[in-house]
Amino acid sequence: MGAKVTGVSTALKNVFKGKGDTIRSKLNEIGFDKSKSEQLKVELDKGKTLLVVTNQEQIDI
């Protein structure tokens, strides 16, 4: 199911649901090293949200 059916929030949560290895693997694919992926997995397990920004140079603060 996509974001239109489940809503954006649920769709984003579903990306990172799964077993620890799956979460770490997805974080590695995004570009995090093994150590950082493990740290982020622990935080996600606590219910925290992860926001990844890939176009930092285009952000106007």
C-alpha positions as CSV (number, residue, x, y, z in Angstrom):
1,M,0.0,0.0,0.0
2,G,1.2,3.5,-0.8
3,A,0.9,6.8,0.9
4,K,-2.4,7.6,-0.8
5,V,-4.0,4.6,0.9
6,T,-2.4,4.6,4.3
7,G,-1.4,8.2,4.7
8,V,2.1,9.7,4.5
9,S,2.8,9.1,8.2
10,T,1.9,5.4,8.2
11,A,3.8,4.9,4.9
12,L,6.9,6.4,6.3
13,K,6.6,4.3,9.5
14,N,6.2,1.2,7.4
15,V,9.5,1.8,5.6
16,F,11.4,1.2,8.8
17,K,9.2,-1.5,10.4
18,G,10.7,-5.0,10.5
19,K,13.5,-6.9,12.2
20,G,16.7,-5.2,13.3
21,D,18.7,-6.4,10.3
22,T,16.2,-5.0,7.9
23,I,16.2,-1.6,9.6
24,R,20.0,-1.5,9.7
25,S,20.2,-2.6,6.1
26,K,17.8,0.2,5.0
27,L,19.9,2.8,7.0
28,N,23.0,1.5,5.3
29,E,21.4,2.0,1.9
30,I,20.6,5.6,2.8
31,G,24.3,6.1,3.5
32,F,24.8,5.6,7.2
33,D,27.8,3.5,8.4
34,K,27.3,0.3,10.4
35,S,27.9,1.9,13.8
36,K,25.5,4.9,13.1
37,S,22.9,2.5,11.7
38,E,22.9,0.6,15.0
39,Q,22.6,3.8,17.0
40,L,19.7,5.0,14.9
41,K,18.0,1.6,15.1
42,V,18.1,1.8,18.9
43,E,16.5,5.3,18.8
44,L,13.8,4.1,16.3
45,D,13.0,1.2,18.6
46,K,12.3,3.7,21.3
47,G,9.7,5.2,19.1
48,K,11.7,8.2,17.9
49,T,11.4,9.5,14.3
50,L,14.2,9.8,11.9
51,L,14.3,12.6,9.3
52,V,16.9,12.3,6.6
53,V,17.7,15.3,4.4
54,T,19.6,14.6,1.3
55,N,19.5,18.1,-0.3
56,Q,21.0,20.2,2.4
57,E,22.4,22.7,0.0
58,Q,18.9,23.6,-1.2
59,I,17.5,24.4,2.3
60,D,17.1,28.0,3.1
61,I,17.2,28.5,6.9
